[in-house]
Each structure stands twice: as C-alpha cells, then as structure tokens.
Amino acid sequence: MKSVEPITRVEEVEFLWFTYRVPRASVEEVSTLLAAHLGGCIIPVGVSIYLLYLHPNLLPTATLGILGTAVVVHLVARRVPGLGIVTPAFIPPWYLLGSTPQTLNRGLAKLVRGAEE
C-alpha cells in the first residue's frame, strides 16, 4: 500500500566552524507492508472457522468474545511510526483470563444442550 505523508528530515549545515542541524519538511510517497503471520494469524483463524463449522451453536458466544477482545485491544493499541500498531504485552492475556470463564461456561452449556438433544 502506498500513501503520501509529510516527512521531516534533518540536514547538517556547516557555517563558520559550527555545525547546525536544519530540519527540512517534504512530502514523500511511502509504502506500507501489510503482513499476516502464519502461526499467529492464518492458522488460528482457519482452526477457529473449522471449529465454528463443527459447532455452529457456539457462534453467538464466539462473536461476543471476538467483539470484547477487539474493543479492549483497540483501546490499548497505539501506532508506532516505523514499527506498526503495538499493544502492551500483558493486556490481552489479562482480558482473556477475565473473560474466558464466562465465555467457556456459556459455550460448554450450549455444547451439552446440543449433545442432549
């Protein structure tokens, strides 16, 4: 993906035995690489879709978990120029620990009810 962004470059100028750092503003075309990690994105999404295909009655519970996680990560994520979008390392696992019992209880109850019918 390509976009045009303002860039500030610092140039060094020597004058009368002194070196001055002069900022120069310009507009340049920059490219962004969008990457999806195989072990952290592609495979887990594929496994999740497969499991939801096997147990479609868990779709509302899974949707609730996905939306909750998305909201929490959106609130703590920040943009770091030159690196990308980052989140604090321990916020998503803490959220997961807090939300998993409720989600699992709903999901297991639906699985048990589905198996009894």
Protein Blocks (a to p, Z undefined) as FASTA:
>chain_A
ZZdddddddddddeehiacdddddddddddddddddfklmmmmmmmmmmmmmmmmmlmmm
mmmmmmmmmmmmmmmgccdehibpcddfklmmmmmmmmmmmmmmmmmmmmmmmmmZZ
